[in-house]
Structure formats: structure tokens, C-alpha cells
């Protein structure tokens, strides 16, 4: 019998949530997603030593303040990781707009444009890239502008169906509703251990999927942030699932039938909801979990971005090798 990973590939586009080159070669995902945490980890491996040296050499040729140059080098490195992944996967690579721009529409749009320009300079067309933004109201508005310019976006840190609906209304190409982080919050809040069928994160993604499919919404639903293979199996059939190498390997080693749990034909009908900024912000205010996890996620990515920039600034200050 085919492994559960092979069976999953038959019903869902499998995406790797990693910057690990060796894992991508071995597991052969269609797409790859990255974030500042993944980029920082990838740049600590031998595979990206050359890219780090190239970016530092480029940075030393730039003018401006040391902080500004370090930030530009960090931006260049994020695209270096994405470009390396794009050579290995047939689909798309997601690269994240700086988390500290999550509440700045204009700056997010400009950063998204620069990411695309950097990829195109390296020979990676925009059709192979997704600009990843946090699903704040401002992030969604930035994505709406970028989508109209032909730049496809991946809206991340989605914890509430309201965020997903706002993304669909903005014409966003893809959304990443989180599973494990939702479950983490409820497990901590209630002290309960959840089965896959009870898992609040699984139920959240199913609700978003049903809303989109029953209303003819084309935005791709990509479940993310998994804690165990049970959550993945419970979402088999979702448009896409972005999965860590460890869980991909576990699925590859697992046998037994894998039941399709989501399909457009079986989507529960959910009436469409009209949203404006006030109703979006009120819905988020009423959902303590979504509000807390969105803020926590932005802070976490911003922290890792600061770590990357700090590392770059230290390396730039070193005397280059002769």
C-alpha cells in the first residue's frame, strides 16, 4: 500500500514549511513556505554559507547607515533562501514581508514589490513567488494592492474565519489558516487534550474551507502550523497543506488507508458575510484567541527578523577575508 504521504499527494498539494535544502530534495514538495524563523535557521547551515558571503560582499558595496545596510542584506538573504528553494520545487516559494511592517500598508506594498524585483533579477519570475503578509487589516489591504499589480500573495497568521473572508474579498491568491497554534491556545486555556476531530484548529480550517467552497471563492486554502499527523490527516483533501519535514517524514513512513475529509462537493453551505473595517476589527476583538495569537505571531517573527539583522550587522563589521 502507498504511504500516507503518497496518498495525501493524490488529494492535496503538499507544501514543505522549511528552508532545509536536503529535506526538500528528499521529500519533493510542490511548494515551499518560509518565514523569518525558517530563514534564520537556514542561514546557519553550510548550504547557505556562500549565499551569506555573497550578501555580505554586496552589502559592503552599498552606501548608507550600518543599520540600513544590515537590513538590506537581511532582505537579500531571505530572497537567497527562496531562490535556492525555487530551484528544487516545481511550484511556488513564499517569502515574508517584514513583520514590523504588519500595520503599514504603503511600506508593506513597497517591500512586496522589492521582493519580487529581487527574485526577477535572479531569474525567478513572479509567477513562482508568493508574497507573505500577516493577515492584519493593513496586511490584507496591502495584499489587495499587490494582487491588482499581478503579484500573488499568501496571507498568514490566520486564526479567525473573519480574516479569511476579508482576504477572499481582497482577491488574495492564498491564505494560511493555522491549526497547531489555535489548538495550543485552547489546550492551555482549558487544560484539555484534543483528538483530531475535536481539535479547534482543525475545525477552524474546515469552516474556512466550507465557506470558500460553498460560496465559489477561488482563494486557495492552505492549512499550516501542525503539531501532529492526526491534524494533517483530519484535513486531507484541503487545497494545500504546508508541513514540516519531520511530519512529512512521519507521513512517508506511515501506511494504512488515508480518508479524504474535505472536498468541494461535500462542503457545508455557509451563508456569505459582508465585512468592512469596523466589523473586521470587532470580530477580532471578540475572539481572544485570534487576537492573542496574531499579536504573538507578529512579535515572534519580528524577534527573529531582529536577530537576523543583528547577525548581519555583526558580520558586516568584521574584516572581510583577504
Secondary structure as UniProt FT lines:
FT   HELIX           4..11
FT   STRAND          13..17
FT   HELIX           21..27
FT   STRAND          31..33
FT   HELIX           36..42
FT   TURN            43..44
FT   HELIX           46..48
FT   HELIX           49..60
FT   HELIX           66..86
FT   TURN            87..88
FT   STRAND          93..96
FT   HELIX           99..101
FT   TURN            102..103
FT   HELIX           105..121
FT   TURN            122..123
FT   HELIX           126..128
FT   STRAND          129..134
FT   HELIX           137..148
FT   TURN            149..150
FT   STRAND          153..158
FT   HELIX           161..169
FT   TURN            170..171
FT   STRAND          174..178
FT   HELIX           180..190
FT   TURN            196..198
FT   HELIX           200..214
FT   TURN            215..216
FT   STRAND          220..224
FT   HELIX           229..233
FT   TURN            234..237
FT   STRAND          240..243
FT   HELIX           245..252
FT   HELIX           264..266
FT   HELIX           277..286
FT   HELIX           288..317
//
